[in-house]
Amino acid sequence: MSLLPQETLSELSERAQTCTACALSQTRTKVVFGSGSPTASLVVLGEGPGAKEDEQGLPFIGRSGNLLQELLLEELGLARDEIYITNMVKCRPPENRNPAPEELDACRPFLLGQLKALNPVVIVTLGNFATKTMLDTKHGITTLRGKTYPSTLCDAPVVPTFHPAAALRGGRDKIVAMREDLFLVKGLLEKAGR
């Protein structure tokens, strides 16, 4: 699949709804393309939709999404509709497994299109998988978080942090670490005048 020169988020989303480029299209309930502001300075990137997201067609809903929204509002003063949230793959991998290489390859043009249309100031990757994939590294989130990195896909820097689901399981320390990471994001946004 190739990108058209000036595709908007709406056009990309429309094409994603009928995508059959990988086997995930056979098991999905809904495509979970992304949600938020088409002029967002901040993109939040996870690995793939879960069961609730697959049912409703929206990324990061439920307990993890609630924690993410709470932290973004408290640390950055940004509501969910002021940022853009998406995943590496747009359809749920069965049993919430990590996306396979061919699934990532199939969705890559959609992610690249989203980043091109949004032209974000900063990208926050949530958890090991999205971070390792976005930074093309084998290092884990515990090692990578707390710093900024150049993106392999666009000009925006990447700030890795824990996945909110891991923070819910891991307790206060991981939530404190997420707050610290969002403080880095705040500095990048302020530096860019956003």
C-alpha positions as CSV (number, residue, x, y, z in Angstrom):
1,M,0.0,0.0,0.0
2,S,1.4,3.4,-0.9
3,L,0.5,6.8,0.6
4,L,-1.2,9.4,-1.6
5,P,0.6,12.7,-1.6
6,Q,-1.6,14.8,0.7
7,E,-3.8,12.3,2.6
8,T,-5.5,13.8,5.7
9,L,-6.2,11.8,8.8
10,S,-9.8,11.3,7.7
11,E,-8.7,9.9,4.3
12,L,-6.2,7.6,5.9
13,S,-8.8,6.4,8.4
14,E,-11.3,5.8,5.7
15,R,-8.8,3.6,3.8
16,A,-7.8,1.7,7.0
17,Q,-11.4,0.7,7.6
18,T,-11.3,-1.6,4.6
19,C,-7.6,-2.7,4.8
20,T,-6.9,-6.4,4.3
21,A,-3.1,-6.2,4.1
22,C,-2.5,-8.7,6.9
23,A,-4.3,-11.5,8.8
24,L,-5.5,-9.2,11.6
25,S,-8.2,-7.9,9.2
26,Q,-9.8,-11.4,9.5
27,T,-10.2,-11.3,13.3
28,R,-10.9,-7.6,14.1
29,T,-14.2,-6.3,15.1
30,K,-13.3,-2.7,14.3
31,V,-10.3,-0.9,13.0
32,V,-8.8,1.3,15.8
33,F,-7.2,4.0,13.7
34,G,-6.6,6.7,16.2
35,S,-8.4,9.6,18.0
36,G,-7.8,13.1,19.0
37,S,-6.9,16.5,17.5
38,P,-5.8,16.7,13.8
39,T,-3.6,19.6,14.9
40,A,-2.1,17.9,18.0
41,S,1.5,18.7,19.0
42,L,1.7,15.5,21.0
43,V,1.2,11.9,19.6
44,V,0.9,9.1,22.1
45,L,1.8,5.7,20.5
46,G,1.0,2.2,21.8
47,E,1.5,-1.2,20.4
48,G,-2.0,-2.3,19.4
49,P,-5.6,-2.3,20.4
50,G,-6.9,-4.5,23.2
51,A,-10.3,-6.2,23.4
52,K,-12.3,-3.1,24.5
53,E,-10.6,-1.0,21.9
54,D,-11.4,-3.6,19.2
55,E,-15.1,-3.5,20.3
56,Q,-15.4,0.3,20.3
57,G,-12.9,1.4,17.7
58,L,-11.1,3.8,20.0
59,P,-7.6,3.5,21.4
60,F,-6.8,3.5,25.1
61,I,-10.1,3.2,26.8
62,G,-10.8,1.4,30.1
63,R,-8.6,1.6,33.1
64,S,-5.3,2.1,31.2
65,G,-6.9,4.9,29.1
66,N,-8.3,6.6,32.2
67,L,-4.9,6.6,33.9
68,L,-3.3,8.0,30.7
69,Q,-5.8,10.7,30.5
70,E,-5.4,11.6,34.1
71,L,-1.6,11.9,33.9
72,L,-1.8,13.9,30.6
73,L,-4.2,16.4,32.2
74,E,-2.3,16.7,35.5
75,E,1.2,16.9,34.1
76,L,0.6,18.6,30.7
77,G,-2.7,20.3,31.1
78,L,-3.9,18.5,28.0
79,A,-7.2,16.7,27.6
80,R,-7.6,13.6,25.4
81,D,-9.1,15.6,22.6
82,E,-6.1,18.0,22.5
83,I,-3.6,15.2,21.7
84,Y,-3.6,12.3,19.2
85,I,-3.5,8.7,20.4
86,T,-2.8,5.8,18.1
87,N,-1.1,2.4,17.9
88,M,1.6,0.7,15.8
89,V,-1.0,-1.6,14.4
90,K,-4.6,-0.6,13.8
91,C,-6.3,-4.0,14.4
92,R,-6.2,-6.1,17.6
93,P,-3.7,-9.0,17.6
94,P,-5.4,-12.1,19.0
95,E,-5.0,-12.7,22.7
96,N,-3.3,-9.2,22.9
97,R,0.0,-10.7,21.7
98,N,2.7,-8.5,20.3
99,P,2.2,-7.5,16.7
100,A,4.1,-9.7,14.2
101,P,6.6,-8.2,11.8
102,E,4.3,-8.6,8.8
103,E,1.5,-6.9,10.7
104,L,3.8,-4.0,11.6
105,D,4.8,-3.8,7.9
106,A,1.2,-3.8,6.8
107,C,0.3,-0.9,9.1
108,R,3.5,1.1,8.7
109,P,2.1,3.2,5.8
110,F,-0.9,4.2,8.0
111,L,1.4,5.2,10.9
112,L,3.7,7.1,8.6
113,G,0.7,8.9,7.1
114,Q,-0.6,9.8,10.5
115,L,2.8,11.2,11.5
116,K,3.1,13.1,8.2
117,A,-0.4,14.6,8.6
118,L,0.1,15.5,12.2
119,N,3.7,16.7,12.1
120,P,3.9,16.4,15.9
121,V,6.3,18.3,18.2
122,V,6.9,15.1,20.3
123,I,5.9,11.5,20.4
124,V,5.4,9.5,23.6
125,T,5.8,5.7,23.2
126,L,4.0,3.6,25.7
127,G,5.8,0.4,26.9
128,N,8.4,-1.9,25.6
129,F,7.0,-2.9,22.2
130,A,6.1,0.5,20.8
131,T,9.4,2.0,22.1
132,K,11.6,-0.8,20.8
133,T,9.9,-0.6,17.4
134,M,9.9,3.1,17.1
135,L,13.5,3.4,18.2
136,D,14.7,0.3,16.4
137,T,16.4,-1.0,19.5
138,K,16.6,-4.1,21.7
139,H,16.9,-2.1,24.9
140,G,13.8,-2.2,27.2
141,I,11.6,0.5,28.5
142,T,13.3,0.6,32.0
143,T,16.6,1.4,30.4
144,L,15.2,3.8,27.8
145,R,12.7,5.9,29.8
146,G,13.7,9.2,31.3
147,K,15.4,10.5,28.1
148,T,14.5,11.7,24.6
149,Y,15.6,10.1,21.4
150,P,15.4,10.9,17.7
151,S,12.6,9.2,15.9
152,T,13.3,6.7,13.0
153,L,10.0,7.7,11.3
154,C,9.7,11.5,11.6
155,D,11.4,14.7,12.9
156,A,9.8,14.6,16.3
157,P,11.7,13.4,19.3
158,V,10.5,10.3,21.1
159,V,10.0,10.2,24.9
160,P,9.5,6.6,26.0
161,T,7.5,5.8,29.1
162,F,5.8,2.9,30.8
163,H,2.5,1.5,29.4
164,P,-0.3,2.6,31.6
165,A,-1.4,-1.1,32.1
166,A,2.1,-1.8,33.4
167,A,1.8,1.2,35.7
168,L,-1.5,-0.1,37.1
169,R,0.1,-3.4,37.8
170,G,3.4,-2.0,39.0
171,G,2.2,0.5,41.5
172,R,3.2,4.0,42.6
173,D,6.9,3.8,41.4
174,K,5.9,3.4,37.7
175,I,3.2,6.1,37.9
176,V,5.9,8.5,39.4
177,A,8.2,7.5,36.5
178,M,5.5,8.3,34.0
179,R,5.0,11.7,35.6
180,E,8.7,12.3,35.3
181,D,8.7,11.3,31.6
182,L,5.7,13.6,31.0
183,F,7.7,16.5,32.6
184,L,10.3,16.0,29.8
185,V,7.4,16.2,27.3
186,K,6.2,19.4,28.8
187,G,9.6,21.0,28.4
188,L,9.8,19.9,24.7
189,L,6.3,21.3,24.1
190,E,7.1,24.6,25.9
191,K,10.4,24.9,24.0
192,A,8.4,24.7,20.8
193,G,5.9,27.3,22.0
194,R,3.0,24.8,22.3
